[in-house]
Amino acid sequence: MTHRVAIVGAGPSGFYAADGLLRDRPDLRIDLIDRLPTPFGLVRAGVAPDHQGTKAVVRQFERLLAQPDVRFAGNVEIGRELSWDELREGYDAVIVATGMTIDRKLGVPGEDLPFVWGSWTFVAWLNGHPDFRTGPDLAQVKRVAVIGNGNVALDVARVLAKSAEEMTRSDIVPEAGAAIAAAPITDITVIGRRGPEQASFTNNELAEMGRLARAVAVADPAALDVRPPASNPTPEKLRKSKNLEILRGFSKNKPGSKPVTLHFVFNRPITAIEPGEFDLVITCIGYDGVDFPKGEGVFAVGWAKRGPTGTIPTNRADSHAVAEQVVAWLRERDPKSGPDPMPLAVDVAGWHRIDKAEVAAGAKAGRPRVKLTDWKALLDTAEG
């Protein structure tokens, strides 16, 4: 008998947890469980579709799926096909890697208006998540507000600002790409409630905003006469200083010199959202998650553990550390006996059928892939 471990959530933190477990215990049997029929979680559904380099991490994850004692179990929802109690009874340990996929609220009047969207919902639409097949109506959208000062806000603003040609090598859902290309957008305003010295943009992502074909990035020079907080550690000071340098470069640009003007606005707390100033508002202020049972034998990784902070590589060290805790836990316990607790699921062969179909459709369109976005189409393709 060998120990069985269930990992709920087949995203980066879940795969990194599986990797960490197998490094210490190559004899383990691991099930990577996901409610979607496709693996890779945030990489597939949350990373901006034009950042294909970031998505390339799935090659590492595919190698894990090729391991004989690692199973992918897609289209299995905890609480539907399996209960948490059944998981805990059927496995020697359970790792929760479900992330956070609920858009956090601003808590201000007007945020429930139909032209206000959360970033998770919006980016999931761009990426073809089967639960988010309908996006905002962009036919008459000229002025867009993107609320937030992190990389997600940059992702949203960048995808809206890019030309159709710049998006050619992305895997954006064709319907979303066509809607953005046809939208009469003239102004995109990225709004931060604090000053530019507090923005959490990374340098490369911010600098990219100054190299867009149809959009010019601008900023008010008066807002940029600041320095990073003295209390920040040196790496943070360097990052923020470089951001300020990039923004000062933007401040020399002329609004309207390209079809779209990308405004960076700071020190503007949002107290209400009212119709009129903007045609579309997208909030990028973080995420919340669904609660899960705590207790012996249940371990959390990634955003489910620490909240929506850090990048995809951040999850590697975090998940490996938790994997060490799981291995120590298993060392003190005999493997459970009993039947295989896994119900009928989309296995790795089913995922590979989906993958092959999407890549083939992408080849015809000159793109990395064209995703299947309908639940029935995904499941039918998985069955073969």
N, C-alpha and C positions, 0 to 999 in steps of 0.2 A: 504493500500500500504506500502511496505517496500523498502528500498534502495537495489539496485543491484550493486555489485562490480565485475569487471572483473580483474583477475590476469593473466597476459600473461607470461607464463613460469611456468611449474609445477615442479620446482626444489626446493631445500631446502629453498632458500629465499622466494619463492612464498608460500610454505606451512607455513613457519614461519609467513609470513604476514597474511595468513588466520587465523592462530591460534591467533595472536594478535588482529585481528578484532573481532573475535568471543568472546574473553575474555571481550571486552567492549560492543559489540553489538551482542548478540547471535541470534537476529532476522534477521540479514543480510542474503541476498541470495548471495552466492559467486560462481563464475565460475572460475575454474582453467583450463586455456586454454594452450594447448601445440601442437606444430606442429607434434610431434611424437605420435604414438598411445599408448605410455607407459609413465607413470609419473616418477617423481623423478630426472630428469635432471642429474646433475653432479654426484649424488650418483650412478646412474645406469651406466652412460656412461663415467665418468671421474675419479672416485676413482679406484685405482689399484685393479685388480680382486682378489688379494691375501689378501686384507685387508677387510675381511668380517665383522670384528667388526665395522669398520667405516660405512659400508653399513647397519648395523642393525638399524640405525636411521629411516629407512623407516617404521618401526613398528609404530612410532609416527604419521607418515604421513598417514598411512592407517586408523588410528583412525579418523583423520580429514575427510577422504573420506567417512567414514561411517555416517557422520553428515547429516541429512535429507536436509538441505539447502545448502550443498556444492556439486557442480557438477564437475566432471572431464570431460573435453571436449578435447579429443585427436584427432589427425589427422586434426587439424584446424590451418591453417597457416594464420597469419595476413598479408594481402596483396593478399591472394588467396581466401579463403572462406569468410573472413571478412576484411574490410578495417579499418584503424585506425579511420577514420571519423565515420564509423558505430559503432565502439566500443564506441567512446565518445558520440555518440548520444543515444545509447541504454543502457548505464550504467551510474550510478550516479558518479562513480569514476573508474579509470583504474590504476592498479598497474603494472608496467613493471618489470618483474623478468627474463629477457631473458638471463642474464649472459653474458659471453664473450667466444666465441668459434672459434675465428680466430687466428691462430698462428702468433705471432709477428715475424717480420723479423729482422735478424741481420744487414742487410744493408751492406753486404760485398760481394765481388766477389765470385762466386762459390756456393752460397747458393741455387741456383735453379737447381743444378745438381740432377740427379735422385736418388742418394743414400743419399740425405739430406731430412730428414723428420722433421716435427714439432711435438711437444709432444701431442697436442690435437688430431691430425690426427692418431698418433701412438696408443695412449691410447684408443681412440674411436674404433679402429680396435680390440684391445685386448678385449674390452668390448661388442662387437657385435652391435655397432651403425649401423643402416641400411644404412646410407649414406657412411660408411667407411668399406666396406666388403673386400677390398683388402689391404693387408699390404705389407711391403717391402719383396723382395725376399732374404731370409736368407740362401739359400742353400750353398753359398760360403763365408759367412760373418765370418771372424775371429776376426777382430779388430773393435771395436765400440767406437765412441766418443759420450758422452752425455754432451752437453754444458749447463751449468747452475749450480747454487749452492743453490737450494731450494729443497723442499720435492718432487716436481714433478720429478726432475732429479734423486733423490734417487729411486722413484717408478719405473721409466723406467729402470734404471740400475739394480735394484733388480730383477725385473721380468725377464730380460734377463739373469741374473746370476743364478737364482734359478734352481734347478733340477726339472725334471718332477714330481718326488715324492713330492717335497715341494709344488708344485702347485696343487696337487690333490684336496685339499679342496677349491680351488678357483672357481670362475665362469668365468674363461678365456674362450673365444671362442675356441672350440676344435681344429679348424684349426690353430689358432694362437699358441696355446700351443704346438701342434705337430711340427710346423715350428721352434719354439724356441728350443725345445728339440733336434731336429735333426741338428740344426745349429752348425757348427764347431767353435764356439766362444772360443777364448783363452784369449782375453784381452778386458776389458771395462774400458775406461778412462773418469772419471767425471772431467770436466774442468771448473774452475772458473776464471773469469777475474780479480777478486780481491783476497785478501789474505784470509786465513782460518778464521781469526778473524772477517771477514765480512759475512761469510756464513750464510744463513738463514735456514739451516737444523734445525729440532727439534731433541732433544737429543735421544728420543726413536727410531726414524726412522734411525738416523745415526748409533746408536749402533747395530741395527738389521743387518746392512751390515757386521758386524763382526761375525755373527752367521750363515752364509750360508753354506750349505753342500758342494757345489762344487766350491765355490769361496772364495779366500782369499783377504781381503782388505789391501792395502798397501798405504803408503804416505811417502814423502820425509821429514825426520826429520828437515832438514835445513829450510824448509818453515814454520815450526811450532813454531819457537822461537819468538813468538809474544804474545801480550795480547789484550783482547777486548778494544775497544776505551774507554778512560776515560769518554767521554761525554755521553756514553750510560746509560740509567736508570738501576737500580740494576737488575731487572728481565732479561734484555737483557744481561747484563754482566755475570750473572750466566749461562744462556743458552749457550752463546758463550764460556765461560770458560770450561763448560762440553764438548762441541763439541771439543775443542782443546785437552782436556784430552783423549777423545775417539780416535781422530786422532793420537795422540802420541802413543796410544796403537797399532793402525794399522801400524805405522812406524816400529815397532819391528817385523812385520811379514815378511816372506820370499816370494818374488815373485815366482810364479811357484809351490808353495807347494800344490796347488790344481789345478784342470783342468782349472779353469778360474781365472785370476788375475784381481782384481778390483782396478784400480789406482785412487787416488785422487790427482789432479794436480791443483795448485793455481797460481795466478798472471800471467795468460796467456790470455791476450785479443785476441780474434779471429779477424784477419784482412783480412783473405781470407780462403776459403775452396778449397783445390785442391785434385784431385784424387791421391791415392797412400798411404797416411799415414793411412787412415781409410777406411774400406769397407762400413761402415754405420755411418751416423752422425744424431743424434736426438737433436734438439734444444729445450731447456726448459727454455725460457726466457720471458714467459708471453704471454698474449692474448689481442686481441682487440675485440670490439663488433660492432654490427650493430646499426646505429643511429636510434632513434625513436622520434616521435613528442613530443615536450614539450608543456606545457601550463596548463591552469586551469583544475583541475580535473585529471591530470596525475601525478603519483608519481612513482619514481624508487626505487628499493631495491636491495640489494646484489651487485654483481659485476657490474650490469648495472648502479648502483648509484655511487659506490666508486672505481671501477676498480678491477682488479684481485688480490686482497689481502685478507688475512685472511683464516681461516679454515671454515668448515661447521658450527661448533657451533658459530663462529663469526657472522653468518647471523641472529641468533636468536634475539639478542639484537637490531641489526640494523633494522631488519624487524618489530619488535614490536614497535620501536620508530616511524617508518614510519606509522604503523597502527594507532597509536595515532593521527598523523596528519590527516590521512584519516577520522577517526571518527569525529574529530573536523570540518573538511570540510563538512561532511555529516550533521552534527548537524545544520548547517546554511542553509540547502537546503531541499526542499520538494522532495520526491521520484518522479522519472520520470515515466510517464505512457507510455503505448505502448506495442507492441507485444514482445515476447521473441526474442532477437536478435541472439540467438545461432543457427547456421545451424546444419545439421546432423553431428554427431560426434561420435567417440568411447567413450562410457560412462564408468563408473566405472565397470559395469558388463562385458563389453568387455575387459577391462584391466584385470579383475580377470580371464577371460578365458585364456588370454595370460599367466598370472602368473601361473595358474594351469598347463598348458601344459609345460611350461618351468621347473617347479619344478618336474613334473613327469618325464620328460626326464633326469633331473639331478639325480633323485633317481636311475634310471637305470645305470647311469655312476658313481655313488658314489660321486656326486658333489652337491653343493647347488642348482644349476639350470644349464640348457643348454639353452642359449638364442636363440630365433628366431631372425635371422639377416636379413631376406628378407622382404621388405615392403609388398609384396602380402601375404606372409605367416602370417605376423603379423595381417594384416587387415582381412584375411579369418578366422583366429583363433578368433579374436575379435567378428566377426559376429556369430560364433558358428555353 
